[in-house]
């Protein structure tokens, strides 16, 4: 399932990369199309101004001749309007072609020729006004030649700009076609990738639904098994107690009422039977306590561990005095948890520290706390390294243990010391601690060395 998720994530990444590359390509094509479109529009504007300048030159020639023939002042007014129109068109041409040095030089030449043409036309009008004959002046012939020269220059610009406009128009049409095609292919590819990812997601969803059904079936089986275990625990806690009590009663009757008929060997055997029954009864009681922790009926509340430890130490004060032990407790945090379970937890850990003490040293027990992250729990769950925890550390100077037995210590009915070693224990205390920490969504970690003491670290998650 994880592999399929990686494939889907990879497909999404590739699709986004392709989409990004095609989008950039489309933007580049669109920019090219826009660029050539602007150039084409610019060429059209240049041609428009050239056409205007040519028209102004023709208007100057026509109105000049009209005034020479009729001497009507209306032609003079039209003539001067044509002068202004020619100057404006040449000025606009110069402004919109600043990026073309060659064209600027030609326009400068046209401007000079046009200025000379205008001056010659003004001189010719003055000549006509002062001369009563119909003889054509030198100014008229000069102005005619200047008009021809100016028209040639304008025609030259007109032809070159037409060629440039045709070229730009072809480029514009090419990039318009390319842009359209690119967008079409982009949409097609996007649809294909989306369809492919949709199929992958549907397949993954079906697989997850199937896995969910299987998981649900296993949860039902697990719940049924759990209920069966609870029934077994109930039987162990109640129905099995009665036969054990009868064994104890009858063995005691033989021991204390038939003393004349029982020799010493049989008396020892009966005593062993009685002791075994007592031990069996204690084990059943502890097993019942462990199984009862799997079903939590208690409500979580804020627990002051400092106050709780005071009561626990009062309860075990007699053991502490008998052992000559010292218990040092620093300030402990408030924990949101099950108070009764926390009492069992700390009681079990303190009982172990007192029980497994060395004969050559008085027990010294220390309980401290701090706030830390989950780096120490990396081997249990790497995702916990950023989680914040209230860490409570319980250390002692007892007999300790070998590190290879750490995993075994938390298993039910697993003892590191045999009964003959002189250390009493049933192998269920640490299993209770592990279960209680699990109920609090926390963790318990053990460390120690043989004959150098033990250290138990409790990690309670800090709720954000």
C-alpha positions as CSV (number, residue, x, y, z in Angstrom):
1,X,0.0,0.0,0.0
2,X,2.8,2.4,0.8
3,X,4.5,1.6,-2.5
4,X,1.3,2.4,-4.4
5,X,1.0,5.7,-2.5
6,X,4.6,6.5,-3.6
7,X,3.7,5.7,-7.2
8,X,0.6,8.0,-7.1
9,X,2.7,10.8,-5.4
10,X,5.4,10.3,-8.1
11,X,2.7,10.4,-10.9
12,X,1.3,13.6,-9.4
13,X,4.8,15.2,-9.2
14,X,5.6,14.2,-12.8
15,X,2.3,15.6,-14.0
16,X,2.9,18.9,-12.2
17,X,6.4,19.1,-13.8
18,X,5.0,18.4,-17.2
19,X,2.2,20.9,-16.7
20,X,4.7,23.5,-15.5
21,X,7.1,22.9,-18.4
22,X,4.2,23.1,-20.9
23,X,2.8,26.2,-19.2
24,X,6.1,27.9,-19.4
25,X,6.4,26.9,-23.1
26,X,2.9,28.2,-23.8
27,X,3.7,31.5,-22.0
28,X,6.9,31.9,-24.1
29,X,4.9,31.2,-27.3
30,X,2.2,33.7,-26.2
31,X,4.8,36.3,-25.4
32,X,6.3,35.8,-28.9
33,X,2.9,36.1,-30.5
34,X,2.1,39.3,-28.5
35,X,5.5,40.7,-29.4
36,X,5.1,40.1,-33.2
37,X,1.5,41.3,-32.9
38,X,2.7,44.6,-31.5
39,X,5.4,44.9,-34.2
40,X,2.8,44.3,-36.9
41,X,0.6,47.0,-35.4
42,X,3.6,49.3,-35.2
43,X,4.4,48.7,-38.9
44,X,0.7,49.5,-39.7
45,X,1.0,52.7,-37.8
46,X,4.3,53.7,-39.6
47,X,2.6,53.0,-43.0
48,X,-0.3,55.1,-41.9
49,X,1.9,58.0,-41.1
50,X,3.9,57.6,-44.4
51,X,0.6,57.6,-46.3
52,X,-0.4,60.8,-44.4
53,X,2.9,62.5,-45.2
54,X,2.6,61.5,-48.9
55,X,-1.0,63.0,-48.9
56,X,0.3,66.2,-47.3
57,X,2.9,66.6,-50.0
58,X,0.4,66.1,-52.7
59,X,-2.0,68.6,-51.0
60,X,0.9,71.1,-50.8
61,X,1.5,70.7,-54.5
62,X,-2.2,71.0,-55.4
63,X,-3.0,74.0,-53.2
64,X,0.2,75.7,-54.4
65,X,-0.8,75.4,-58.0
66,X,-4.4,76.3,-57.2
67,X,-3.2,79.6,-55.7
68,X,-0.9,80.3,-58.6
69,X,-3.8,80.0,-61.0
70,X,-6.6,81.7,-59.0
71,X,-4.8,83.7,-56.3
72,X,-7.6,82.7,-54.0
73,X,-6.5,83.1,-50.4
74,X,-8.5,80.0,-49.4
75,X,-5.7,78.0,-51.1
76,X,-3.2,79.7,-48.9
77,X,-5.1,78.6,-45.8
78,X,-5.2,75.0,-47.1
79,X,-1.5,75.2,-48.0
80,X,-0.5,76.2,-44.4
81,X,-2.7,73.4,-43.0
82,X,-0.9,70.9,-45.3
83,X,2.4,72.3,-44.0
84,X,1.3,71.5,-40.4
85,X,0.0,68.1,-41.4
86,X,3.3,67.2,-43.1
87,X,5.3,68.3,-40.0
88,X,3.1,66.3,-37.6
89,X,3.3,63.1,-39.7
90,X,7.1,63.4,-39.9
91,X,7.4,64.1,-36.2
92,X,5.2,61.0,-35.4
93,X,7.3,58.9,-37.7
94,X,10.4,59.9,-35.9
95,X,8.9,59.2,-32.5
96,X,7.7,55.7,-33.3
97,X,10.9,54.5,-35.1
98,X,13.4,55.4,-32.4
99,X,14.5,51.7,-32.3
100,X,15.6,51.8,-36.0
101,X,18.7,53.9,-36.5
102,X,18.7,53.5,-40.3
103,X,15.1,54.6,-40.5
104,X,15.8,57.5,-38.2
105,X,18.5,58.8,-40.6
106,X,16.1,58.5,-43.6
107,X,13.4,60.4,-41.7
108,X,15.9,63.1,-40.7
109,X,16.7,63.5,-44.4
110,X,12.9,63.6,-45.2
111,X,12.4,66.2,-42.6
112,X,15.2,68.4,-44.0
113,X,13.8,68.0,-47.6
114,X,10.3,68.7,-46.4
115,X,11.4,71.8,-44.6
116,X,13.2,73.0,-47.8
117,X,10.0,72.1,-49.8
118,X,7.9,74.2,-47.4
119,X,10.3,77.1,-47.6
120,X,10.3,77.0,-51.4
121,X,6.5,76.9,-51.5
122,X,6.3,80.0,-49.2
123,X,8.8,81.8,-51.5
124,X,6.8,80.8,-54.5
125,X,3.6,82.2,-52.9
126,X,5.4,85.4,-52.1
127,X,6.7,85.6,-55.7
128,X,3.2,85.2,-57.1
129,X,1.9,87.9,-54.8
130,X,4.6,90.4,-55.9
131,X,4.7,89.5,-59.6
132,X,1.8,90.4,-61.9
133,X,3.0,88.3,-64.8
134,X,2.1,84.6,-65.4
135,X,5.7,83.5,-65.7
136,X,6.5,80.5,-63.5
137,X,9.2,81.2,-60.9
138,X,12.4,79.4,-60.1
139,X,10.9,78.6,-56.7
140,X,8.1,76.6,-58.2
141,X,10.5,74.4,-60.1
142,X,12.7,74.0,-57.1
143,X,9.7,73.0,-55.0
144,X,8.5,70.5,-57.6
145,X,11.9,68.8,-57.5
146,X,11.9,68.8,-53.7
147,X,8.5,67.2,-53.7
148,X,9.7,64.5,-56.0
149,X,12.7,63.9,-53.8
150,X,10.6,63.8,-50.7
151,X,8.1,61.4,-52.3
152,X,11.0,59.1,-53.3
153,X,12.3,59.0,-49.8
154,X,8.8,58.3,-48.4
155,X,8.2,55.6,-51.0
156,X,11.6,54.0,-50.0
157,X,10.5,53.9,-46.4
158,X,7.0,52.7,-47.5
159,X,8.5,49.8,-49.4
160,X,10.9,48.7,-46.7
161,X,8.2,49.0,-44.0
162,X,5.8,46.9,-46.1
163,X,8.4,44.2,-46.4
164,X,9.0,44.3,-42.7
165,X,5.2,44.3,-42.0
166,X,4.7,41.2,-44.2
167,X,7.6,39.4,-42.4
168,X,6.2,40.4,-39.0
169,X,2.7,39.3,-40.0
170,X,4.0,35.9,-41.0
171,X,5.8,35.6,-37.7
172,X,2.6,36.6,-35.9
173,X,0.5,34.1,-37.8
174,X,3.1,31.4,-37.1
175,X,3.2,32.0,-33.4
176,X,-0.6,32.3,-33.3
177,X,-0.8,28.8,-34.8
178,X,1.9,27.4,-32.5
179,X,0.2,28.9,-29.4
180,X,-3.2,27.5,-30.3
181,X,-1.7,24.1,-31.0
182,X,0.4,24.2,-27.8
183,X,-2.7,25.0,-25.7
184,X,-4.7,22.2,-27.4
185,X,-1.9,19.7,-26.6
186,X,-1.5,21.0,-23.1
187,X,-5.2,20.5,-22.5
188,X,-5.1,17.0,-24.0
189,X,-2.1,16.0,-22.0
190,X,-3.7,17.4,-18.8
191,X,-6.8,15.4,-19.4
192,X,-4.9,12.2,-20.0
193,X,-2.8,12.7,-16.9
194,X,-5.8,13.6,-14.8
195,X,-7.6,10.5,-16.2
196,X,-4.6,8.3,-15.3
197,X,-4.4,9.7,-11.8
198,X,-8.1,9.3,-11.3
199,X,-7.9,5.6,-12.3
200,X,-5.0,5.2,-9.9
201,X,-6.9,6.9,-7.1
202,X,-10.0,4.7,-7.8
203,X,-7.8,1.6,-7.6
204,X,-6.2,2.8,-4.4
205,X,-9.5,3.6,-2.9
206,X,-10.9,0.2,-3.7
207,X,-7.8,-1.4,-2.2
208,X,-8.1,0.7,0.9
209,X,-11.8,-0.2,1.2
210,X,-10.9,-3.8,0.9
211,X,-8.1,-3.4,3.5
212,X,-10.6,-1.5,5.7
213,X,-13.0,-4.4,5.5
214,X,-10.3,-6.9,6.4
215,X,-9.1,-4.7,9.2
216,X,-12.7,-4.4,10.5
217,X,-13.0,-8.2,10.4
218,X,-9.8,-8.5,12.4
219,X,-11.0,-5.9,14.9
220,X,-14.2,-7.9,15.4
221,X,-12.1,-11.1,15.9
222,X,-9.8,-9.2,18.3
223,X,-12.8,-7.9,20.2
224,X,-14.2,-11.4,20.5
225,X,-10.9,-12.7,21.7
226,X,-10.7,-9.9,24.2
227,X,-14.1,-10.7,25.5
228,X,-13.1,-14.4,25.8
229,X,-10.0,-13.4,27.7
230,X,-12.0,-11.3,30.0
231,X,-14.3,-14.2,30.7
232,X,-11.3,-16.4,31.4
233,X,-10.0,-13.7,33.7
234,X,-13.3,-13.5,35.5
235,X,-13.3,-17.3,35.9
236,X,-9.7,-17.2,37.2
237,X,-10.6,-14.4,39.6
238,X,-13.7,-16.1,41.0
239,X,-14.3,-19.7,40.0
240,X,-10.7,-20.9,40.5
241,X,-10.5,-19.2,43.9
242,X,-12.9,-21.6,45.5
243,X,-10.9,-24.8,44.8
244,X,-7.8,-23.1,46.0
245,X,-9.4,-22.1,49.3
246,X,-10.6,-25.7,49.8
247,X,-7.1,-27.0,49.2
248,X,-5.8,-24.6,51.8
249,X,-8.6,-25.5,54.3
250,X,-8.1,-29.3,54.0
251,X,-4.3,-29.0,54.0
252,X,-4.5,-26.9,57.2
253,X,-7.0,-29.4,58.8
254,X,-4.5,-32.2,58.2
255,X,-1.6,-30.1,59.5
256,X,-3.2,-28.8,62.7
257,X,-6.0,-31.4,63.5
258,X,-4.3,-34.7,62.6
259,X,-0.9,-33.9,64.0
260,X,-0.7,-37.3,65.7
261,X,-1.2,-39.3,62.5
262,X,1.2,-37.3,60.2
263,X,5.0,-37.7,60.3
264,X,7.5,-34.9,59.6
265,X,7.9,-35.8,55.9
266,X,4.2,-35.6,55.2
267,X,3.9,-32.5,57.3
268,X,6.5,-30.8,55.0
269,X,4.7,-32.0,51.9
270,X,1.4,-30.5,53.2
271,X,3.1,-27.3,54.0
272,X,4.4,-27.1,50.5
273,X,0.9,-27.8,49.2
274,X,-0.4,-25.0,51.3
275,X,2.4,-22.6,50.2
276,X,1.8,-23.5,46.5
277,X,-1.9,-22.9,46.9
278,X,-1.2,-19.5,48.5
279,X,1.2,-18.6,45.7
280,X,-1.4,-19.8,43.1
281,X,-4.0,-17.6,44.7
282,X,-1.7,-14.6,44.6
283,X,-0.9,-15.2,41.0
284,X,-4.6,-15.4,40.0
285,X,-5.2,-12.2,41.9
286,X,-2.4,-10.4,40.0
287,X,-3.6,-11.8,36.7
288,X,-7.1,-10.6,37.4
289,X,-5.6,-7.1,38.2
290,X,-3.7,-7.1,34.9
291,X,-6.7,-8.1,32.8
292,X,-8.9,-5.6,34.5
293,X,-6.6,-2.8,33.2
294,X,-7.5,-3.7,29.6
295,X,-11.0,-2.3,30.3
296,X,-10.7,1.2,31.7
297,X,-13.9,2.4,33.5
298,X,-12.2,5.2,35.3
299,X,-12.3,8.8,34.0
300,X,-9.1,10.7,33.4
301,X,-8.5,13.7,35.6
302,X,-5.6,15.9,36.6
303,X,-3.5,14.1,39.2
304,X,-1.0,15.8,41.5
305,X,1.8,13.3,41.6
306,X,3.5,15.1,44.5
307,X,0.4,14.6,46.7
308,X,-0.1,11.0,45.5
309,X,3.6,10.1,46.2
310,X,3.2,11.4,49.8
311,X,0.3,8.9,50.4
312,X,2.2,6.0,48.7
313,X,5.3,6.7,50.9
314,X,3.1,6.7,54.0
315,X,1.7,3.3,52.9
316,X,5.1,1.7,52.4
317,X,6.8,3.5,55.4
318,X,7.2,0.3,57.3
319,X,9.1,-1.3,54.4
320,X,11.2,1.8,54.0
321,X,12.1,1.8,57.7
322,X,12.8,-2.0,57.7
323,X,15.2,-1.6,54.8
324,X,16.8,1.6,56.1
325,X,16.1,3.1,52.8
326,X,16.1,6.8,51.8
327,X,13.6,8.1,49.2
328,X,14.3,11.4,47.6
329,X,11.4,13.0,45.6
330,X,11.8,16.2,43.6
331,X,8.9,18.3,42.3
332,X,6.7,16.3,40.0
333,X,4.3,17.5,37.4
334,X,0.5,17.3,37.2
335,X,-0.5,14.4,34.9
336,X,-3.9,14.0,33.2
337,X,-4.5,10.3,33.9
338,X,-6.3,7.6,35.9
339,X,-5.4,8.2,39.5
340,X,-5.9,4.6,40.7
341,X,-3.7,3.2,37.9
342,X,-1.0,5.8,38.6
343,X,-1.0,4.6,42.3
344,X,-0.5,1.0,41.2
345,X,2.3,2.2,38.8
346,X,4.4,4.1,41.4
347,X,3.6,1.6,44.1
348,X,4.9,-1.3,41.9
349,X,8.1,0.6,40.9
350,X,8.9,1.6,44.5
351,X,8.1,-1.9,45.7
352,X,10.6,-3.3,43.2
353,X,13.3,-0.8,44.2
354,X,12.9,-1.9,47.9
355,X,12.5,-5.6,47.1
356,X,15.6,-5.9,44.8
357,X,18.1,-4.1,47.0
358,X,21.7,-5.1,47.7
359,X,22.7,-6.7,50.9
360,X,25.9,-4.6,51.1
361,X,24.2,-1.2,50.8
362,X,21.1,0.5,52.1
363,X,18.5,1.3,49.4
364,X,18.7,4.8,48.0
365,X,15.8,5.7,45.7
366,X,15.5,9.0,43.7
367,X,12.4,10.3,41.8
368,X,13.0,13.3,39.5
369,X,11.2,14.8,36.5
370,X,11.7,17.0,33.5
371,X,10.3,17.9,30.1
372,X,11.9,16.4,27.1
373,X,11.3,15.2,23.5
374,X,11.0,11.7,22.3
375,X,14.5,11.1,21.1
376,X,15.0,8.3,23.7
377,X,11.9,6.6,22.2
378,X,13.3,6.6,18.6
379,X,13.8,2.9,18.6
380,X,10.2,2.4,19.6
381,X,8.6,4.9,17.2
382,X,10.7,7.3,15.1
383,X,7.7,9.7,14.8
384,X,7.9,10.5,18.5
385,X,11.2,12.5,18.3
386,X,9.4,15.8,18.1
387,X,6.7,15.0,20.7
388,X,7.0,16.6,24.1
389,X,6.8,14.4,27.2
390,X,6.8,14.8,31.0
391,X,9.6,12.4,31.9
392,X,9.7,10.9,35.4
393,X,12.9,9.1,36.3
394,X,13.0,6.5,39.2
395,X,16.5,5.3,40.0
396,X,17.9,3.0,42.8
397,X,21.1,1.5,43.8
398,X,19.8,-2.1,44.0
399,X,21.0,-5.3,42.3
400,X,20.1,-4.0,38.8
401,X,19.9,-6.4,35.9
402,X,21.7,-7.3,32.7
403,X,20.6,-5.3,29.6
404,X,19.9,-8.4,27.5
405,X,16.9,-9.1,29.9
406,X,15.2,-5.7,29.4
407,X,12.6,-7.0,27.0
408,X,12.0,-10.0,29.1
409,X,11.3,-8.0,32.3
410,X,8.1,-6.5,31.0
411,X,6.6,-9.9,30.0
412,X,4.0,-11.4,32.3
413,X,5.2,-14.0,34.8
414,X,8.8,-13.5,33.6
415,X,11.3,-13.4,36.5
416,X,15.0,-12.6,36.3
417,X,15.6,-14.2,39.7
418,X,14.6,-17.7,40.8
419,X,12.7,-18.3,44.0
420,X,15.8,-19.8,45.5
421,X,17.7,-16.5,45.0
422,X,16.0,-15.0,48.1
423,X,14.2,-12.3,46.1
424,X,10.4,-12.6,46.3
425,X,8.5,-11.8,43.2
426,X,5.8,-13.1,40.9
427,X,7.0,-11.5,37.6
428,X,3.9,-9.4,37.0
429,X,4.7,-6.0,38.5
430,X,6.4,-4.5,35.4
431,X,3.8,-6.0,33.1
432,X,1.2,-4.0,35.1
433,X,3.4,-0.9,34.7
434,X,3.7,-1.4,31.0
435,X,-0.1,-1.8,30.7
436,X,-0.8,1.3,32.8
437,X,1.6,3.4,30.6
438,X,-0.1,2.1,27.5
439,X,-3.5,3.2,29.0
440,X,-2.0,6.7,29.4
441,X,-0.6,6.6,25.8
442,X,2.9,6.8,27.3
443,X,6.0,4.7,27.5
444,X,8.3,3.1,30.0
445,X,12.0,2.5,29.4
446,X,14.3,0.6,31.6
447,X,18.1,0.8,32.0
448,X,20.6,-0.6,34.4
449,X,23.6,-2.8,35.2
450,X,24.1,-5.8,37.3
451,X,24.9,-4.8,41.0
452,X,24.8,-1.1,39.9
453,X,21.2,-0.2,40.3
454,X,18.2,0.2,37.9
455,X,16.6,3.2,36.3
456,X,13.0,3.4,35.0
457,X,11.9,6.3,32.9
458,X,8.2,7.1,32.5
459,X,7.2,9.2,29.4
460,X,3.8,10.9,29.7
461,X,2.8,12.8,26.5
462,X,2.1,16.5,26.9
463,X,-1.2,17.3,25.4
464,X,-1.0,20.3,23.0
